[in-house]
Amino acid sequence: MAGFNPVGYFRDVRQEIGRVTWPSRKETLITTGLVLALSALAAVFFLVTDWVIQTGMRLLFGFA
């Protein structure tokens, strides 16, 4: 088994970073917007779902 070579490791890391295809600013803004929009949509969905379940429980158990 070969020993750990820190110089070789960092050289390999730098080489791999050079091969990475980074997203453009436009792609980053679009995906960020999608994440925020879908998170808001999920929050609204769970808010409505919680309200429906809460209303159903109040009617079922006769709470005011």
TIRO-2110 file (N, C-alpha, C; in Angstrom, 1 decimal):
// TIRO-2110
0.8, -1.2, 0.0, N, 1, A
0.0, 0.0, 0.0, CA, 1, A
0.9, 1.2, 0.0, C, 1, A
0.6, 2.2, -0.9, N, 2, A
1.4, 3.4, -1.0, CA, 2, A
1.0, 4.4, 0.1, C, 2, A
2.0, 5.2, 0.6, N, 3, A
1.8, 6.2, 1.6, CA, 3, A
1.1, 7.4, 1.0, C, 3, A
0.6, 8.2, 1.9, N, 4, A
-0.1, 9.4, 1.5, CA, 4, A
0.9, 10.5, 1.1, C, 4, A
0.6, 11.0, -0.1, N, 5, A
1.5, 12.1, -0.7, CA, 5, A
0.7, 13.4, -0.8, C, 5, A
0.9, 14.3, 0.2, N, 6, A
0.1, 15.5, 0.2, CA, 6, A
0.3, 16.4, -1.1, C, 6, A
1.5, 16.4, -1.6, N, 7, A
1.8, 17.3, -2.7, CA, 7, A
1.1, 16.7, -3.9, C, 7, A
1.1, 15.4, -4.1, N, 8, A
0.4, 14.7, -5.2, CA, 8, A
-1.1, 14.9, -5.1, C, 8, A
-1.6, 14.8, -3.9, N, 9, A
-3.0, 14.9, -3.6, CA, 9, A
-3.5, 16.3, -4.1, C, 9, A
-2.8, 17.4, -3.6, N, 10, A
-3.2, 18.7, -4.0, CA, 10, A
-3.0, 19.0, -5.5, C, 10, A
-2.1, 18.4, -6.1, N, 11, A
-1.9, 18.5, -7.5, CA, 11, A
-3.1, 17.9, -8.3, C, 11, A
-3.5, 16.7, -7.8, N, 12, A
-4.6, 16.0, -8.4, CA, 12, A
-5.9, 16.8, -8.2, C, 12, A
-6.1, 17.4, -7.0, N, 13, A
-7.3, 18.2, -6.7, CA, 13, A
-7.3, 19.4, -7.6, C, 13, A
-6.2, 20.1, -7.8, N, 14, A
-6.2, 21.3, -8.7, CA, 14, A
-6.5, 20.9, -10.1, C, 14, A
-6.0, 19.7, -10.5, N, 15, A
-6.3, 19.2, -11.9, CA, 15, A
-7.8, 18.9, -12.1, C, 15, A
-8.4, 18.3, -11.1, N, 16, A
-9.8, 18.0, -11.1, CA, 16, A
-10.7, 19.3, -11.1, C, 16, A
-10.3, 20.3, -10.4, N, 17, A
-11.0, 21.6, -10.3, CA, 17, A
-11.0, 22.2, -11.7, C, 17, A
-9.8, 22.1, -12.4, N, 18, A
-9.7, 22.6, -13.8, CA, 18, A
-10.7, 21.9, -14.7, C, 18, A
-11.1, 20.7, -14.5, N, 19, A
-12.0, 20.0, -15.4, CA, 19, A
-13.4, 20.2, -15.1, C, 19, A
-13.7, 20.9, -14.0, N, 20, A
-15.1, 21.1, -13.6, CA, 20, A
-15.8, 22.1, -14.5, C, 20, A
-17.0, 21.9, -15.0, N, 21, A
-17.7, 22.8, -15.7, CA, 21, A
-18.6, 23.6, -14.8, C, 21, A
-18.3, 24.9, -14.6, N, 22, A
-19.0, 25.7, -13.6, CA, 22, A
-20.2, 26.3, -14.3, C, 22, A
-21.3, 26.5, -13.6, N, 23, A
-22.5, 27.1, -14.2, CA, 23, A
-22.3, 28.6, -14.4, C, 23, A
-23.0, 29.1, -15.5, N, 24, A
-22.9, 30.5, -15.7, CA, 24, A
-23.7, 31.3, -14.7, C, 24, A
-23.5, 32.6, -14.7, N, 25, A
-24.3, 33.4, -13.7, CA, 25, A
-25.8, 33.3, -14.0, C, 25, A
-26.2, 33.2, -15.2, N, 26, A
-27.6, 33.1, -15.6, CA, 26, A
-28.2, 31.8, -15.1, C, 26, A
-27.4, 30.7, -15.3, N, 27, A
-27.9, 29.4, -14.9, CA, 27, A
-28.0, 29.3, -13.3, C, 27, A
-27.1, 30.0, -12.6, N, 28, A
-27.1, 30.0, -11.2, CA, 28, A
-28.4, 30.8, -10.7, C, 28, A
-28.6, 31.9, -11.3, N, 29, A
-29.8, 32.7, -11.0, CA, 29, A
-31.1, 32.0, -11.2, C, 29, A
-31.2, 31.3, -12.4, N, 30, A
-32.4, 30.5, -12.7, CA, 30, A
-32.6, 29.4, -11.7, C, 30, A
-31.6, 28.6, -11.4, N, 31, A
-31.8, 27.5, -10.5, CA, 31, A
-32.1, 28.0, -9.1, C, 31, A
-31.5, 29.1, -8.7, N, 32, A
-31.8, 29.7, -7.4, CA, 32, A
-33.2, 30.1, -7.3, C, 32, A
-33.7, 30.8, -8.4, N, 33, A
-35.1, 31.2, -8.4, CA, 33, A
-36.0, 30.0, -8.3, C, 33, A
-35.7, 29.0, -9.1, N, 34, A
-36.5, 27.8, -9.0, CA, 34, A
-36.6, 27.1, -7.6, C, 34, A
-35.4, 27.1, -7.0, N, 35, A
-35.4, 26.5, -5.6, CA, 35, A
-36.3, 27.4, -4.7, C, 35, A
-36.1, 28.7, -4.8, N, 36, A
-36.9, 29.6, -3.9, CA, 36, A
-38.4, 29.5, -4.2, C, 36, A
-38.8, 29.4, -5.5, N, 37, A
-40.2, 29.3, -5.9, CA, 37, A
-40.8, 28.0, -5.4, C, 37, A
-40.1, 26.9, -5.6, N, 38, A
-40.6, 25.6, -5.2, CA, 38, A
-40.6, 25.4, -3.7, C, 38, A
-39.7, 26.1, -3.0, N, 39, A
-39.8, 26.1, -1.5, CA, 39, A
-41.0, 26.8, -1.0, C, 39, A
-41.3, 27.9, -1.7, N, 40, A
-42.5, 28.7, -1.3, CA, 40, A
-43.8, 27.9, -1.6, C, 40, A
-43.8, 27.3, -2.8, N, 41, A
-44.9, 26.4, -3.1, CA, 41, A
-45.1, 25.3, -2.1, C, 41, A
-44.1, 24.6, -1.7, N, 42, A
-44.2, 23.6, -0.8, CA, 42, A
-44.7, 24.1, 0.6, C, 42, A
-44.2, 25.3, 1.0, N, 43, A
-44.7, 25.9, 2.2, CA, 43, A
-46.2, 26.2, 2.2, C, 43, A
-46.6, 26.7, 1.1, N, 44, A
-48.1, 27.0, 0.9, CA, 44, A
-48.9, 25.7, 0.9, C, 44, A
-48.4, 24.7, 0.2, N, 45, A
-49.0, 23.4, 0.2, CA, 45, A
-49.2, 22.8, 1.6, C, 45, A
-48.1, 22.8, 2.4, N, 46, A
-48.2, 22.3, 3.8, CA, 46, A
-49.0, 23.1, 4.7, C, 46, A
-49.0, 24.4, 4.4, N, 47, A
-49.9, 25.3, 5.2, CA, 47, A
-51.4, 25.0, 5.0, C, 47, A
-51.8, 24.8, 3.7, N, 48, A
-53.1, 24.5, 3.4, CA, 48, A
-53.5, 23.1, 3.9, C, 48, A
-52.6, 22.1, 3.7, N, 49, A
-52.8, 20.8, 4.2, CA, 49, A
-53.0, 20.7, 5.7, C, 49, A
-52.2, 21.5, 6.4, N, 50, A
-52.3, 21.5, 7.9, CA, 50, A
-53.6, 22.2, 8.3, C, 50, A
-54.0, 23.2, 7.5, N, 51, A
-55.3, 23.9, 7.9, CA, 51, A
-56.5, 22.9, 7.6, C, 51, A
-56.4, 22.2, 6.5, N, 52, A
-57.5, 21.2, 6.2, CA, 52, A
-57.6, 20.1, 7.3, C, 52, A
-56.5, 19.6, 7.7, N, 53, A
-56.4, 18.6, 8.7, CA, 53, A
-56.9, 19.1, 10.1, C, 53, A
-56.5, 20.3, 10.4, N, 54, A
-56.9, 21.0, 11.6, CA, 54, A
-58.4, 21.2, 11.6, C, 54, A
-59.0, 21.7, 10.5, N, 55, A
-60.4, 21.9, 10.4, CA, 55, A
-61.2, 20.6, 10.6, C, 55, A
-60.7, 19.6, 9.9, N, 56, A
-61.3, 18.3, 10.0, CA, 56, A
-61.3, 17.7, 11.4, C, 56, A
-60.2, 17.9, 12.1, N, 57, A
-60.1, 17.4, 13.5, CA, 57, A
-61.1, 18.2, 14.4, C, 57, A
-61.2, 19.5, 14.2, N, 58, A
-62.1, 20.3, 15.0, CA, 58, A
-63.5, 19.9, 14.8, C, 58, A
-63.9, 19.7, 13.5, N, 59, A
-65.2, 19.2, 13.2, CA, 59, A
-65.5, 17.8, 13.8, C, 59, A
-64.5, 17.0, 13.6, N, 60, A
-64.7, 15.6, 14.1, CA, 60, A
-64.8, 15.5, 15.6, C, 60, A
-64.1, 16.3, 16.3, N, 61, A
-64.1, 16.2, 17.8, CA, 61, A
-64.9, 17.3, 18.4, C, 61, A
-65.5, 18.2, 17.7, N, 62, A
-66.4, 19.2, 18.2, CA, 62, A
-65.8, 20.3, 18.9, C, 62, A
-64.6, 20.7, 18.6, N, 63, A
-63.9, 21.8, 19.2, CA, 63, A
-64.4, 23.1, 18.5, C, 63, A
-64.4, 24.2, 19.2, N, 64, A
-64.8, 25.5, 18.6, CA, 64, A
-63.9, 26.1, 17.6, C, 64, A
END
